[in-house]
Amino acid sequence: MVKGTVRSYLLLIVVSAVSGIAVWAALHFSAPKQHWFTASPTQPANLIYSTDSDRWEQAVSKVKEDRTQDANANVALEVPAELRHYEDRHWFLATQVAEVKKNSIQNCQDYLDVAAMISRGDLVPVPVVTDDYVLFGVGARADQDAFTRYEDDHPLALYDETQLANEYQRLANQRSNIQSEVSRLNSQIGSLKSSDRAKRNELQKQVSAQQHQLATIDGQKSALDKAYGQADQRQKLFKDFESLQTLAKNFRGRSYDLGNATDREALKIAMLSSIRPAALKILEEVASAYSRQFNRPLPISSMVRPEEYQHTLRRFNRYAVIIDTPPHSTGLAFDIDYRYMSSAEQNFVMNYLAQLKRDGRIEVLRERGANFHVFAFTDGVRPPDELIKASLVDVDPSLKDAENTDEKVSDTKTKSQKTKHQAARKSPVRKNPKPRKRR
């Protein structure tokens, strides 16, 4: 009887421990990244980050708060026409491309471009948390890799002179070690009897694998030679690295060691937490209205995204568009995360955004990926339809055929009027969708 009781207690303790670990893991691995709060291991923690981190946690708790007991929890979801796609879906992206053309806005290819835009004041760092909004998932796919110059859809690692020499030496050492291993394996093969076919086949597979690694190393060295082989190009890349290092020494109140993987990731997230002043103005306006209405911060899930990061994100998020000028690469776009919002909250935000669109200040879309995509017009004026029409070919190259373009445009020419008429009609009603887990 006593033994049975002891076993029961032990089983209860084990089950409780396993459950506790499972809950911790779920919370730890599903939470959005906030690494740039953490100070480098080589420097003392900054009180500002500690304070903001606590405040960020509290804000996120408010964002994810259960709404099932809210009085308006069962309000029907009504999506205004202004937040739906146009009849020709190309028009949505073409409008944003037209804004870039109208104001000759520079977009960013990589983090080096982001750093330059921040240094010039084209982009402004956005607080990670305020009374009205919280950055929630910004930079979620940032990695710890070395910073690169992204050209022709290919990344090129950046080094200073010493690091470049070290990289060449690393490749040379790897190559030497692999060649020694290949020689050893070939020697083993040569000593085998003709009847040892199985062993011979196994060793030959190992030789092939080693030779494949050799080819990879040779390819990496060739890429370095191509990028750094010419003196003028080499000095330009050294200068690029130096400019990034200058920003890293003092950005958002702390320094980052580019030789430290954790610091590199933290710096990337901090840089992605930036946006153009015109977009920040819209963000603050929407967030202030939402916060006053619902007493919780507006969750912002994405801001500036260089094309290099956009390509990485595309592997996980099919809504991350790949065109010559992705909206987020301009710094004029930001996303509002509506996963945890009640229908009443979503309706409020959508109606507010719809009015901003009718006023000609933004382009906006309710994406199925649980985001409201907002694009601010720099001067608060929508680009003219003729410029949008001319930008359609930038969104869909197949429209370069003039006849095809005219046919497409004829369908969308009255889109602005249709949108206003549709807004007066009642939008289809849907129940509030359950929050989707971030992938």
C-alpha positions in Angstrom: 0.0 0.0 0.0 2.8 2.4 1.0 4.8 1.4 -2.1 1.8 2.2 -4.3 1.4 5.6 -2.7 5.0 6.4 -3.2 4.8 5.4 -6.9 1.8 7.6 -7.3 3.5 10.6 -5.8 6.6 10.0 -7.9 4.5 9.8 -11.1 2.7 13.0 -10.2 6.0 14.8 -9.7 7.4 13.6 -13.0 4.2 14.5 -15.0 4.2 18.0 -13.4 7.9 18.5 -14.3 7.4 17.5 -17.9 4.3 19.7 -18.2 6.2 22.7 -16.8 9.1 22.2 -19.2 6.6 21.9 -22.1 4.9 25.2 -21.1 8.3 26.9 -20.8 9.4 25.7 -24.2 6.2 26.8 -25.9 6.5 30.3 -24.4 10.2 30.5 -25.0 10.3 29.4 -28.6 7.1 31.0 -29.8 7.8 34.5 -28.5 8.9 37.2 -31.0 12.7 38.0 -31.0 13.8 40.9 -28.9 17.6 40.2 -28.8 18.7 43.7 -29.3 17.7 44.4 -25.7 20.5 42.1 -24.6 23.9 43.7 -24.0 27.0 42.1 -25.4 28.8 39.6 -23.1 31.8 42.0 -23.2 29.9 45.0 -21.9 27.7 45.6 -18.8 24.0 45.5 -19.2 22.4 48.9 -19.9 19.5 49.8 -17.6 17.6 51.2 -20.5 17.3 47.9 -22.2 16.3 46.1 -19.0 13.6 48.6 -18.4 12.3 48.5 -22.0 12.4 44.8 -21.9 10.1 44.6 -18.9 7.8 47.2 -20.5 7.9 45.3 -23.8 6.8 42.1 -22.0 3.9 43.9 -20.4 2.8 45.4 -23.7 2.9 42.0 -25.4 0.8 40.5 -22.6 -1.8 43.2 -23.4 -1.6 42.4 -27.1 -2.2 38.7 -26.5 -4.8 39.2 -23.8 -7.9 36.9 -24.0 -10.8 38.7 -25.5 -13.5 36.1 -25.1 -15.1 37.9 -22.2 -15.2 41.3 -24.0 -18.7 42.8 -24.5 -18.0 43.0 -28.3 -16.4 39.6 -28.7 -19.1 38.3 -31.0 -19.3 41.4 -33.2 -19.3 40.5 -36.9 -16.1 41.2 -38.9 -16.7 43.7 -41.7 -13.9 44.4 -44.2 -14.2 47.7 -46.0 -13.8 47.8 -49.7 -10.7 50.0 -49.2 -8.9 47.1 -47.6 -9.7 44.6 -50.3 -7.8 43.9 -53.5 -8.7 45.9 -56.6 -10.3 44.0 -59.5 -6.8 43.9 -61.1 -4.6 42.8 -58.1 -1.5 44.3 -59.8 -2.9 47.8 -59.1 -2.2 47.5 -55.4 1.6 47.0 -55.9 1.7 49.3 -58.9 0.4 52.2 -56.7 3.3 51.7 -54.3 5.8 51.5 -57.1 4.3 54.7 -58.6 4.9 56.5 -55.3 8.6 55.5 -55.4 8.9 56.8 -58.9 7.0 60.0 -58.1 9.4 61.0 -55.4 12.6 59.2 -56.6 12.7 57.2 -53.4 15.7 55.0 -52.8 15.0 51.5 -51.7 17.5 49.3 -49.8 19.1 46.1 -51.1 20.9 45.0 -47.9 21.7 46.0 -44.4 24.5 48.3 -45.7 21.9 50.3 -47.5 19.7 50.4 -44.4 22.7 51.7 -42.3 23.4 54.4 -44.9 19.7 55.5 -44.9 19.7 55.6 -41.1 22.9 57.7 -41.1 21.4 60.2 -43.6 18.2 60.4 -41.6 16.1 58.9 -44.4 15.1 56.2 -41.9 14.4 56.9 -38.2 14.8 54.3 -35.4 11.4 53.4 -33.9 11.0 52.8 -30.1 10.5 49.1 -29.4 7.5 50.0 -27.1 5.5 53.1 -26.3 2.1 53.7 -24.6 0.4 53.4 -28.0 2.3 50.6 -29.9 4.7 47.8 -29.5 7.1 46.1 -32.0 5.9 42.5 -32.1 7.9 40.2 -34.4 9.9 42.8 -36.2 13.1 41.1 -37.5 11.9 37.7 -36.5 13.9 36.1 -39.4 17.1 38.0 -38.7 20.1 35.7 -38.5 23.6 35.7 -37.1 25.5 35.5 -40.4 28.1 38.0 -41.4 26.8 41.2 -43.0 26.8 41.1 -46.8 26.6 43.3 -49.8 23.6 42.0 -51.8 24.0 42.4 -55.5 22.3 40.6 -58.4 20.4 38.4 -55.9 23.7 37.1 -54.5 25.1 37.9 -51.0 28.8 38.9 -50.8 30.3 38.7 -47.3 32.0 41.9 -46.0 35.4 42.0 -44.3 38.0 44.4 -43.2 41.6 43.8 -44.4 42.5 41.5 -41.5 39.3 39.5 -41.7 39.7 39.0 -45.4 43.2 37.6 -44.9 41.9 35.4 -42.1 39.1 34.1 -44.5 41.6 33.3 -47.2 43.8 31.4 -44.6 40.7 29.5 -43.3 39.9 28.3 -46.8 43.5 27.4 -47.5 43.6 25.4 -44.2 40.4 23.6 -45.0 41.5 22.7 -48.5 44.8 21.4 -47.2 43.1 19.2 -44.6 40.6 17.8 -47.1 43.4 17.0 -49.6 45.3 15.1 -46.9 42.1 13.2 -46.1 41.6 12.4 -49.8 45.2 11.1 -50.1 44.7 8.9 -47.0 41.5 7.5 -48.4 43.1 6.8 -51.8 46.0 5.1 -50.1 43.5 2.8 -48.3 41.8 2.0 -51.5 45.1 1.1 -53.2 45.9 -1.4 -50.4 42.6 -3.3 -50.8 42.4 -6.6 -52.4 40.3 -6.9 -55.5 37.8 -9.0 -53.6 37.1 -6.2 -51.1 34.5 -4.5 -53.3 32.1 -3.4 -50.5 35.0 -1.7 -48.6 36.2 -0.1 -51.9 32.8 1.3 -52.7 32.5 2.8 -49.2 35.9 4.5 -49.4 35.2 5.8 -52.9 31.9 7.4 -51.6 34.0 9.1 -48.9 36.4 10.4 -51.5 33.6 11.8 -53.6 32.2 13.6 -50.6 35.6 15.1 -49.8 36.0 16.2 -53.4 32.6 17.8 -53.3 33.8 19.8 -50.3 36.9 20.8 -52.2 34.8 22.1 -55.0 32.7 24.1 -52.5 35.8 25.7 -51.0 37.2 26.5 -54.4 33.9 28.1 -55.3 34.1 30.3 -52.1 37.7 31.3 -52.9 36.7 32.2 -56.5 33.9 34.4 -55.2 36.3 36.1 -52.9 38.8 36.6 -55.8 36.1 38.0 -58.0 34.8 40.4 -55.3 38.1 41.5 -53.7 40.5 40.8 -56.6 40.5 44.4 -58.1 42.1 47.0 -55.9 39.4 49.7 -56.3 36.6 47.2 -55.7 38.4 45.8 -52.7 38.8 49.3 -51.1 35.1 50.0 -51.7 34.1 46.9 -49.9 36.5 47.7 -47.0 34.9 51.2 -46.9 31.4 49.6 -46.8 32.4 47.5 -43.8 34.0 50.5 -42.1 30.7 52.5 -42.5 28.7 49.7 -40.9 31.3 49.4 -38.1 30.9 53.1 -37.4 27.1 52.7 -37.0 27.6 49.6 -34.9 29.8 51.5 -32.4 26.9 53.6 -31.2 23.4 52.7 -32.3 20.3 53.0 -30.2 22.3 53.6 -27.1 24.7 50.7 -27.3 27.6 49.3 -29.3 27.7 46.0 -31.3 30.6 43.8 -32.0 30.5 42.8 -35.6 32.7 39.8 -34.8 30.2 38.5 -32.4 27.3 36.4 -33.9 24.8 37.4 -31.2 25.6 41.0 -31.6 25.2 40.8 -35.4 21.7 39.4 -35.0 20.8 42.0 -32.4 22.1 44.8 -34.7 20.1 43.5 -37.6 16.9 43.5 -35.5 17.6 47.0 -34.3 18.1 48.2 -37.9 14.9 46.6 -39.1 13.1 48.5 -36.3 13.3 51.6 -38.5 11.0 53.4 -40.9 10.7 56.7 -42.8 9.3 59.7 -41.0 6.2 59.9 -43.2 5.3 56.3 -42.3 6.0 56.8 -38.7 3.6 59.7 -38.6 0.8 57.4 -39.9 1.8 54.6 -37.6 1.6 56.9 -34.5 -1.7 58.3 -35.6 -3.4 54.9 -36.0 -1.8 53.6 -32.8 -2.9 56.6 -30.8 -6.5 56.1 -31.9 -6.5 52.4 -31.3 -4.8 52.8 -27.8 -7.4 55.4 -26.7 -10.3 53.1 -27.9 -9.1 49.8 -26.5 -6.5 50.6 -23.8 -3.9 48.3 -25.4 -0.9 48.9 -27.7 -1.1 48.4 -31.4 1.2 45.5 -32.5 3.5 46.4 -35.3 5.0 43.2 -36.9 7.2 44.6 -39.8 8.8 47.9 -41.0 11.8 48.4 -43.3 12.9 45.2 -45.0 15.9 45.2 -47.4 15.6 43.0 -50.4 18.1 40.6 -49.0 15.9 40.1 -45.9 12.8 40.0 -48.1 14.2 37.0 -50.0 14.9 35.2 -46.7 11.4 36.0 -45.4 9.8 34.7 -48.6 10.8 31.2 -47.7 8.6 31.4 -44.6 6.0 34.0 -45.6 4.4 33.8 -49.1 3.0 37.3 -48.7 6.5 38.8 -48.8 6.5 40.0 -52.4 9.5 39.7 -54.7 9.6 42.5 -57.2 12.3 45.0 -58.2 11.0 47.5 -55.6 9.3 45.6 -52.7 7.2 48.1 -50.7 9.0 47.3 -47.4 12.4 48.0 -48.9 11.4 51.7 -49.3 10.9 52.2 -45.6 7.4 53.6 -46.3 5.5 50.3 -45.4 4.6 48.8 -42.1 2.4 45.9 -41.0 -0.1 45.8 -38.2 -0.6 42.3 -36.6 -4.3 41.6 -36.1 -4.0 37.9 -35.0 -5.1 38.6 -31.4 -7.6 41.4 -32.1 -11.3 40.9 -31.6 -13.6 41.6 -34.5 -14.5 45.0 -32.9 -10.9 45.9 -32.7 -10.2 44.9 -36.3 -13.3 46.8 -37.5 -12.1 49.9 -35.7 -8.6 49.7 -37.2 -9.9 48.9 -40.7 -12.4 51.8 -40.7 -9.6 54.2 -39.6 -7.3 52.9 -42.3 -10.1 53.1 -44.9 -10.6 56.8 -44.1 -6.9 57.4 -44.5 -7.0 55.7 -47.9 -10.0 57.8 -48.9 -8.1 60.9 -47.9 -5.3 59.8 -50.3 -2.7 59.4 -47.6 -2.0 55.7 -47.7 -2.4 52.4 -49.7 -3.6 49.5 -47.5 -4.6 45.9 -47.7 -5.9 43.4 -45.2 -3.7 40.4 -45.9 -4.7 36.9 -45.1 -1.4 36.4 -43.3 -2.9 38.2 -40.2 -1.5 41.6 -41.1 -2.8 45.0 -42.3 -0.2 46.2 -44.8 0.0 50.0 -44.7 2.0 52.1 -47.2 2.3 55.8 -46.5 2.5 58.4 -49.3 5.5 60.7 -48.7 3.6 64.0 -49.2 0.2 62.7 -48.2 -1.0 62.6 -51.8 -1.8 59.5 -53.8 0.2 59.2 -57.1 -1.8 59.9 -60.3 -3.6 57.0 -62.1 -1.4 57.5 -65.2 1.7 56.9 -63.2 0.2 53.9 -61.6 -0.8 52.6 -65.0 2.8 53.0 -66.2 4.0 51.1 -63.2 2.0 48.0 -63.9 4.8 46.6 -66.0 7.2 46.8 -63.0 4.8 44.6 -61.1 4.1 42.1 -63.9 6.7 42.1 -66.7 4.2 40.2 -69.0 2.3 43.5 -69.3 5.2 44.9 -71.4 3.0 43.9 -74.4 1.3 47.2 -75.0 -2.0 45.6 -76.2 -2.0 43.5 -73.0 -1.4 46.5 -70.9 -4.2 48.5 -72.4 -6.6 45.6 -71.8 -5.5 45.3 -68.1 -5.7 49.0 -67.5 -9.2 49.3 -69.0 -10.4 47.0 -66.2 -8.8 49.1 -63.5 -9.2 52.6 -64.8 -12.4 53.3 -62.7 -11.1 51.4 -59.7 -11.0 54.5 -57.5 -14.7 55.3 -58.2 -15.6 51.6 -57.7 -13.8 51.5 -54.4 -15.8 54.5 -53.1 -19.1 53.1 -54.3 -18.4 49.7 -52.8 -17.5 51.3 -49.5 -21.1 52.6 -49.2 -22.4 49.0 -49.6 -22.3 46.6 -46.7 -19.3 44.3 -46.8 -19.7 40.6 -46.5 -19.9 39.5 -42.8 -17.7 36.9 -41.3 -17.2 35.6 -37.8 -14.0 36.6 -36.0 -11.3 34.2 -37.0 -9.3 32.4 -34.3 -5.7 33.8 -33.8 -3.3 32.1 -36.1 0.0 30.9 -34.8 3.1 32.7 -36.1 5.1 30.4 -38.4 
